[in-house]
Amino acid sequence: MSILLLSGSPAAPSSTGRLLDHVGDKLAALGHRYTRLNVRDLPAKALLHADFADLALKRAVDAVAEVEAIVIATPIYKASYTGLLKAFLDLLPQDGLKDKLVLPLATGGSQSHMLALDYALRPVLHALDARQVFTSIYATSQQLTWSDVSGLTVDQAIAWRVQAGVDALSAALHAQRKQPDQIFVASAQPVRLAR
């Protein structure tokens, strides 16, 4: 089962990247394979000019098309996800997330930006035809502590949300393999699609 960890953070290292890695580690512990794409590593000029002839951009768009699920992570700036991530999402075809399961993550300076995921990013993910967008996970910089010795420490409330998100994504991936004509909500209860 393939998962893409998609980082829209312009900085490295970053709280966003560390949270994304943390989620990737939890998915790997459940037996899932993943690849990682950092939008900041794509050629800036090609990205901003939507140069579809650029091989790196083509590979990045293909990477999205080839996976079953995406964990998408972004810092929140000025009450929205990054322009870097927006530039990349604009490269995807109109149905670029068709049949994909998506788990959105974000980090920010305060709780006041928590709803940016639901009001800014979630509509874009649905417009790109995502099969299911799971409950967003938002963490402030105070809830994610980094130490060069011990690594990332996640506040208990966020750790619980991360585990719930990972479990829901994992269950939906397994269920999708067994019954591909159903959508699974965060509780992993099936909902039949009309035919």
Sine and cosine of phi, psi and omega as CSV:
sin_phi,cos_phi,sin_psi,cos_psi,sin_omega,cos_omega
0.00,0.00,0.82,-0.57,-0.12,-0.99
-0.97,-0.25,0.68,-0.73,-0.01,-1.00
-0.76,-0.65,0.64,-0.77,0.10,-1.00
-0.95,-0.30,0.80,-0.59,0.15,-0.99
-1.00,-0.05,0.93,-0.37,-0.10,-0.99
-0.94,-0.34,0.91,-0.41,-0.02,-1.00
-0.98,-0.22,0.81,-0.58,0.08,-1.00
-0.97,-0.24,0.33,0.94,0.00,-1.00
-0.99,0.12,0.74,-0.67,0.05,-1.00
-0.98,0.18,-0.15,0.99,-0.06,-1.00
-0.94,-0.34,0.47,-0.88,0.12,-0.99
-0.54,-0.84,0.80,-0.59,-0.09,1.00
-0.96,0.28,0.26,-0.97,0.02,-1.00
-0.49,-0.87,0.34,-0.94,0.08,-1.00
-0.87,0.49,-0.61,0.79,0.01,-1.00
-0.89,0.46,-0.73,0.68,0.01,-1.00
-0.89,0.45,-0.62,0.79,0.00,-1.00
-0.93,0.36,-0.64,0.77,0.06,-1.00
-0.91,0.42,-0.64,0.77,0.03,-1.00
-0.89,0.46,-0.69,0.72,0.05,-1.00
-0.89,0.47,-0.63,0.78,0.02,-1.00
-0.87,0.49,-0.71,0.71,0.04,-1.00
-0.91,0.42,-0.66,0.75,0.05,-1.00
-0.86,0.51,-0.66,0.75,0.03,-1.00
-0.89,0.46,-0.65,0.76,0.00,-1.00
-0.93,0.37,-0.62,0.78,0.05,-1.00
-0.92,0.40,-0.66,0.75,0.03,-1.00
-0.89,0.46,-0.61,0.79,0.02,-1.00
-0.90,0.44,-0.39,0.92,0.05,-1.00
-1.00,-0.05,0.11,0.99,0.09,-1.00
1.00,-0.05,0.18,0.98,0.00,-1.00
-1.00,0.00,0.60,-0.80,0.08,-1.00
-0.99,-0.11,0.57,-0.82,0.04,-1.00
-0.58,-0.82,0.35,-0.94,0.16,-0.99
-0.85,-0.52,0.23,-0.97,-0.05,-1.00
-0.80,-0.59,0.65,-0.76,0.08,-1.00
-0.76,-0.65,0.86,-0.50,0.09,-1.00
-0.98,-0.22,0.91,-0.41,-0.05,-1.00
-0.87,0.50,-0.54,0.84,-0.01,-1.00
-0.89,0.46,-0.34,0.94,0.00,-1.00
-0.99,0.11,-0.15,0.99,0.02,-1.00
-0.97,0.23,0.45,-0.89,0.00,-1.00
-0.89,0.46,0.86,-0.50,-0.12,-0.99
-0.85,0.52,-0.73,0.69,-0.05,-1.00
-0.89,0.45,-0.71,0.71,0.01,-1.00
-0.89,0.45,-0.63,0.77,0.00,-1.00
-0.90,0.43,-0.74,0.67,-0.05,-1.00
-0.94,0.34,-0.48,0.88,0.01,-1.00
-0.99,-0.11,0.09,1.00,-0.02,-1.00
0.75,0.66,0.79,0.61,-0.03,-1.00
-0.99,0.13,1.00,-0.03,-0.06,-1.00
-0.94,0.34,-0.17,0.99,0.06,-1.00
-0.99,0.17,-0.26,0.97,-0.02,-1.00
-0.94,0.34,0.81,-0.58,-0.07,-1.00
-0.90,0.44,-0.62,0.78,0.00,-1.00
-0.90,0.43,-0.65,0.76,0.04,-1.00
-0.92,0.40,-0.66,0.75,0.02,-1.00
-0.87,0.49,-0.69,0.72,0.03,-1.00
-0.89,0.45,-0.63,0.78,0.00,-1.00
-0.91,0.41,-0.70,0.71,0.03,-1.00
-0.91,0.41,-0.63,0.77,0.06,-1.00
-0.89,0.45,-0.60,0.80,0.01,-1.00
-0.87,0.49,-0.63,0.78,0.05,-1.00
-0.91,0.42,-0.69,0.72,-0.06,-1.00
-0.91,0.42,-0.47,0.88,-0.15,-0.99
-1.00,0.05,-0.18,0.98,-0.09,-1.00
-0.98,-0.19,0.28,-0.96,0.05,-1.00
-1.00,-0.01,-0.47,0.88,-0.08,-1.00
-0.59,-0.80,0.45,-0.89,0.02,-1.00
-0.74,-0.67,0.75,-0.66,0.20,-0.98
-0.97,-0.23,0.92,-0.38,-0.11,-0.99
-0.95,-0.32,0.79,-0.61,-0.10,-1.00
-0.80,-0.60,0.64,-0.76,-0.01,-1.00
-0.49,-0.87,0.58,-0.82,0.26,-0.97
-0.97,0.24,0.38,-0.93,0.06,-1.00
-0.98,-0.22,0.85,-0.53,0.07,-1.00
-0.85,-0.53,0.77,-0.64,0.05,-1.00
0.77,0.64,0.72,0.69,0.09,-1.00
0.91,0.42,0.44,0.90,0.05,-1.00
-0.48,-0.88,0.21,-0.98,0.11,-0.99
-0.96,0.29,0.19,-0.98,-0.15,-0.99
-0.94,0.35,0.48,-0.88,0.10,-0.99
-0.90,0.44,-0.52,0.85,0.05,-1.00
-0.87,0.50,-0.73,0.68,0.03,-1.00
-0.91,0.40,-0.65,0.76,0.02,-1.00
-0.87,0.50,-0.68,0.73,0.01,-1.00
-0.87,0.50,-0.63,0.78,0.01,-1.00
-0.95,0.32,-0.72,0.70,-0.01,-1.00
-0.87,0.49,-0.52,0.86,0.04,-1.00
-0.92,0.40,-0.34,0.94,0.03,-1.00
-0.98,0.22,-0.38,0.93,-0.05,-1.00
-0.95,0.31,0.54,-0.84,0.09,-1.00
-0.88,0.47,0.22,-0.97,-0.06,-1.00
-0.83,0.56,-0.54,0.84,0.05,-1.00
-0.94,-0.33,0.58,0.81,-0.11,-0.99
-0.89,0.46,-0.28,0.96,0.05,-1.00
-0.91,-0.41,0.32,0.95,-0.03,-1.00
-0.83,0.56,0.75,-0.67,0.00,-1.00
0.92,0.39,0.19,0.98,0.00,-1.00
-1.00,-0.07,0.58,-0.81,0.18,-0.98
-1.00,-0.08,0.71,-0.70,-0.10,-1.00
-0.77,-0.64,0.78,-0.63,0.09,-1.00
-0.91,-0.41,0.95,-0.32,-0.01,-1.00
-1.00,0.06,0.67,-0.74,0.07,-1.00
-0.81,-0.59,0.52,-0.85,0.10,-0.99
-0.47,-0.88,0.41,-0.91,0.10,-1.00
-0.79,-0.61,0.46,-0.89,0.01,-1.00
-0.34,-0.94,0.11,-0.99,-0.06,-1.00
-0.98,0.21,-0.41,0.91,-0.02,-1.00
-0.48,-0.88,0.23,-0.97,0.02,-1.00
-0.92,0.40,-0.30,0.95,-0.05,-1.00
-0.91,0.42,-0.28,0.96,0.00,-1.00
-0.98,-0.17,0.12,0.99,-0.11,-0.99
-0.85,0.52,-0.60,0.80,-0.07,-1.00
-0.98,0.17,-0.08,1.00,0.00,-1.00
-0.85,0.52,-0.57,0.83,0.03,-1.00
-0.89,0.46,-0.69,0.72,-0.05,-1.00
-0.97,0.25,-0.57,0.82,-0.07,-1.00
-1.00,-0.07,-0.36,0.93,-0.03,-1.00
-0.94,-0.34,-0.79,0.62,-0.11,-0.99
-1.00,0.10,-0.70,0.72,-0.07,-1.00
-0.82,0.57,-0.70,0.71,0.03,-1.00
-0.87,0.49,-0.57,0.82,0.02,-1.00
-0.93,0.38,-0.67,0.74,0.01,-1.00
-0.89,0.45,-0.64,0.77,0.05,-1.00
-0.93,0.37,-0.63,0.78,0.02,-1.00
-0.89,0.45,-0.48,0.88,0.04,-1.00
-1.00,0.09,0.15,0.99,0.15,-0.99
0.96,0.29,0.55,0.84,0.08,-1.00
-0.85,0.52,0.65,-0.76,0.02,-1.00
-0.92,0.40,-0.68,0.73,0.03,-1.00
-0.45,-0.89,0.70,-0.71,0.11,-0.99
-0.92,-0.38,0.89,-0.45,-0.05,-1.00
-0.97,0.24,0.19,-0.98,0.05,-1.00
-0.84,0.55,0.77,-0.63,-0.05,-1.00
-0.93,0.38,0.48,-0.87,0.07,-1.00
-0.87,-0.49,0.86,-0.51,-0.03,-1.00
-0.84,-0.54,0.71,-0.70,0.03,-1.00
-0.71,-0.70,0.63,-0.78,0.10,-0.99
-1.00,0.05,0.27,-0.96,0.01,-1.00
-0.89,0.46,-0.44,0.90,0.04,-1.00
-0.95,0.31,-0.36,0.93,-0.03,-1.00
-1.00,-0.01,-0.10,0.99,0.02,-1.00
-0.81,-0.59,0.93,-0.38,-0.04,-1.00
-0.93,-0.38,0.76,-0.65,-0.02,-1.00
-0.93,-0.36,0.69,-0.72,0.11,-0.99
-0.73,-0.68,0.72,-0.70,0.04,-1.00
-0.89,0.46,-0.38,0.92,-0.01,-1.00
-1.00,0.06,-0.79,0.61,-0.11,-0.99
-0.98,-0.20,-0.11,0.99,0.01,-1.00
0.99,0.13,-0.55,-0.83,-0.09,-1.00
-1.00,0.04,0.76,-0.65,0.16,-0.99
-0.93,-0.38,0.81,-0.59,-0.07,-1.00
-0.95,-0.32,0.76,-0.65,0.07,-1.00
-0.79,0.61,0.58,-0.82,-0.10,-0.99
-0.84,0.54,-0.66,0.75,-0.01,-1.00
-0.90,0.44,-0.64,0.77,0.02,-1.00
-0.96,0.29,-0.63,0.78,0.03,-1.00
-0.85,0.53,-0.64,0.77,0.03,-1.00
-0.90,0.43,-0.69,0.72,0.00,-1.00
-0.91,0.41,-0.63,0.78,0.04,-1.00
-0.88,0.47,-0.73,0.68,-0.02,-1.00
-0.89,0.45,-0.65,0.76,0.03,-1.00
-0.89,0.46,-0.67,0.74,0.02,-1.00
-0.91,0.40,-0.69,0.73,0.03,-1.00
-0.90,0.44,-0.70,0.71,0.01,-1.00
-0.89,0.46,-0.68,0.74,0.00,-1.00
-0.91,0.42,-0.68,0.73,0.02,-1.00
-0.90,0.43,-0.70,0.71,0.01,-1.00
-0.87,0.48,-0.71,0.70,0.00,-1.00
-0.89,0.46,-0.66,0.75,-0.01,-1.00
-0.92,0.38,-0.60,0.80,0.06,-1.00
-0.89,0.45,-0.72,0.70,0.02,-1.00
-0.89,0.45,-0.70,0.71,-0.01,-1.00
-0.92,0.40,-0.61,0.79,0.01,-1.00
-0.89,0.46,-0.58,0.81,0.04,-1.00
-0.91,0.41,-0.59,0.81,-0.03,-1.00
-0.99,0.15,-0.62,0.78,-0.08,-1.00
-0.68,-0.73,0.99,0.16,-0.12,-0.99
-0.93,0.35,-0.14,0.99,-0.01,-1.00
-0.99,-0.10,0.32,0.95,0.01,-1.00
-0.84,-0.54,0.43,-0.90,0.14,-0.99
-0.96,-0.28,0.63,-0.78,-0.01,-1.00
-0.89,-0.45,0.83,-0.56,0.04,-1.00
-0.98,0.18,0.12,-0.99,-0.13,-0.99
-0.80,0.60,-0.48,0.88,0.02,-1.00
-0.99,0.16,-0.02,1.00,0.01,-1.00
0.93,0.37,0.39,0.92,0.09,-1.00
-1.00,0.06,0.77,-0.63,-0.06,-1.00
-0.95,0.31,0.56,-0.83,0.12,-0.99
-0.80,-0.60,0.87,-0.49,-0.05,-1.00
-0.94,0.34,0.68,-0.73,0.12,-0.99
-0.99,0.10,0.60,-0.80,0.08,-1.00
-0.95,0.32,0.61,-0.79,0.02,-1.00
-0.92,-0.38,0.00,0.00,0.00,0.00
